Amino acid sequence: MKTVKSALIVAALTAVSFGSFAQSITATASTLDDAEAQIARQAQEAGAQYKITESYAGNQVHMTARLIK
């Protein structure tokens, strides 16, 4: 019984941790450098670091990043 309670507590805390820190941001610009600069600015305003998760270049560049606190 104690093992089950411990497992449930760990699972709940893990879900809370990921939920409170996982945030995605996006930017659209004409170049990769401009899009990344927008991402960097948004991350700085949020007081976090970022990791680019997606980038697409068509007529414009669309970039998505995950904030890391």
N, C-alpha and C positions, 0 to 999 in steps of 0.2 A: 504494500500500500504506500509506503514511504517513497519507493522508487517511482511509482505512478505520479504521485504529487510533485516530486522533483522534476520529472519529465514535463509535466504540464506547466509548471512555473517557468522552466527554461524556455519552452515553446512560446509562452505568452510574452516573456521579456524579449525574446528574439523578434517576434512580430512587432512589438512596440518600437524597438530600436530601428528596424528597417523602415517602418512606416513613418517615423518622425524625421528621418534623414534623407529618404529617397525623394528627390525632386528633379524633374527634368526641365530644361530650358531650351528654347529654340531661337534661331536667328536666321534671317534671310538677307543676303547681300549680293553684290555683283562679283565679288572675288572670295576665295577661301580665306585670305588674310583679313578681309573686312568682316566676314562672318565670325571668324574666331575672335576678333577684337570685340565684337558685340557680346559673344559668349563670355569672354574674360571680364568684361565690364559688369555684366549681370551677376557673375559669380562673386566679383569683388564687392558689389553692393549687398549681396546676401552674406558676405563674410565667409565664403567657402571656396574650396578648390573645385576644379571641374575635370571631367573626363569625357571626351567626345565619343559619343556612341554611334553616330550616324552622320553622314554627309552626302549630299546629292547635288550634282552640278548639271543643270539643264540650261535654261535661259538665265537663271539666277542660281545662286548657291543656297541650299537649305541645310542647316546644321542643327543637330540635336546633341545635347550634353547632359550628363548626370552630375548634380552637385554633390560634393563630398565634404561633410562637416567633421 
